[in-house]
Amino acid sequence: MNSKSIKTHFRRYYSAVHYLESLGNVSGSYQKTGLKSYPRPEIFLERMQDFLNRIGNPEDGFRFIHITGTAGKGSVATLVHNTLVSAGKKCGLFTSPFVTSTIEKIQVGRLYIDPLVFANIVDTLKPHIDAAMAVDRHGAPSYFELLLAIAFLYFKKE
């Protein structure tokens, strides 16, 4: 790949990241999610399920290990992921937050999602995000929810 195509490749990636961050729903802001307040926490699960339904339920057909807690989730998830990969299993990893780059959140095997693939998935989601904002009962998904949806779509593709 020559330097011009590398620049184009990453320009599309940075444009996709900028789009996601511009939605105004990072760090608890409900400005563009359509929510003015949230009287019950279940709305976040409902909103995510509504969006996953809208994009064809890419999470269906997988087995998951969900790691929760106060500290060490990323390290434990990475350890479990690497153990499964070393055992010959094909598996994906989604972690949050990231340290230096958005693509660090999503990997299959030992490779992070390709920046251009990330940008392509974001492009396919844009009309669904707009539609969710316009008609879904809980508005558009949050930044975290969108990144999780991107991970599910990537895992399905891989």
N, C-alpha and C positions, 0 to 999 in steps of 0.2 A: 504494500500500500504506500503510495507516494505521500509527500507532506501535504499536498493540496487536498487529497481525499481524506487524510486524517483530520485536517482542520474542519472540513465539511462534516465528517462523522461526529466530531465532538461539538460542533456548533449546533447540530440538531439535538444532541443530548442536553447541552446547556439550555437550549430553548425549551425543551420539555421540562427540565427541572424548574426553570423560571416560571413556566406556565403553572405548574403545580403549586409553587410557592406564592404565586400571585392570586390564588383563589381566596386568600384572606381568611382561611380557616386553620391556620397554623397557630399553635400556642393558645388554644382555648377561645379564639375569636369565632363568633358564630355569625359574623357579618354576611358571608355569602353562602352559608349552609342552609339558610332559610329559617333558622331557629332564632327566636328572640330570647328564649329561656328554655330550660329543660326541667320540667316538673318531675320526671321519673327517668332513672338511668336506662331503662329498657329501650328507650327510643334510639339509643346508639346501636344496639343489636338489631332493632327493627330496620333502621336506616341502612345498615350494612347489608342485611338480608335483602331488602328491597333492591339495592344496587347490584348485588350478586345475581339476583333474579333477572334484572334488566340486561346484564351482560352474559347470560346463559349459564350461570352457576358453574364457573370453572373449578370451583373447589370440590365438586362432586367426584367421587371415585378415588380419592386419596385417603391414606391413613395418616394421622397427625400425632405428633407429640407436642403438647402445649406446655411450655415451661413458664411458671409465674413465680413471683416473689419480689422481695425488696432489692436484693443485690445479687449479682453473679449470674443473671439469666443468660446474658450473651455468652459468657464463658462456658456455662453448662450446655447451652444449645449447640455451641461450636464443638464441644467435646463429643456430644451425642452424635452430631452430624458426621464428624470426622471418623468416629468409630464405625458408623453404618457404611460410610463410603469405603473405609478400609476393609470392611467385610464384604465388599462387592455389591452393595445395594446402591441403586440410583435414588438419590434423595435430594431434596431442596432445603434451603435454609432461609428463613426470613427473620431478621433481627431488627430491633429498634432500640435506641437511635443508632445513627452511623457516626463514625469518627471523622472521616475526611471527605467522603463522597457518597452521594445518594445510592449509587450502585452497590455499595458495600452491604446494603440491607438484604440483597437478593442474590442467591447463588444456587447452582445445581452442581453437584459433585464438588470439585475443587475450584470451579470457575465462577467469577461474578457474572451477572447479566451483562451482555455486551451493550455498550452505550447506545448504539444505533437500534438494537432490538428494544431497549428501554424506550427510546424516542418513538419508535413505531407503535408500541403498545399504548403509550400516552396519546398518540394521534388517534388510535382507534377508540379510545375512551372519551375523547372530547365531546362528541355528539351525545353520548350517554350521560355525561356530567351535565351538559346543558339541559337535557330532557329531565333529568332528576331534579335539577334546580327549578324547572318550570312546573312540573306536575307531581313529583313524589311528595308524600305527606310529610316527610321530615327533611326535605331539601336535598342538596348535593352532599355527597360523602365528604368527610373530613380528609385532611392531608394524610393522616395515618391510614384511614380506611382505603384511600386511593392507592397508596403504596402496597397495602395488603392485596388489593384487587390486582394490581400489576404483578405481584409475586404469583398469585394463583394463575393468572393468564400465562405467565412465563413457565410455570411448572407444568401446566397442561400442554403447552407447546413442546416442551422438552420431554 
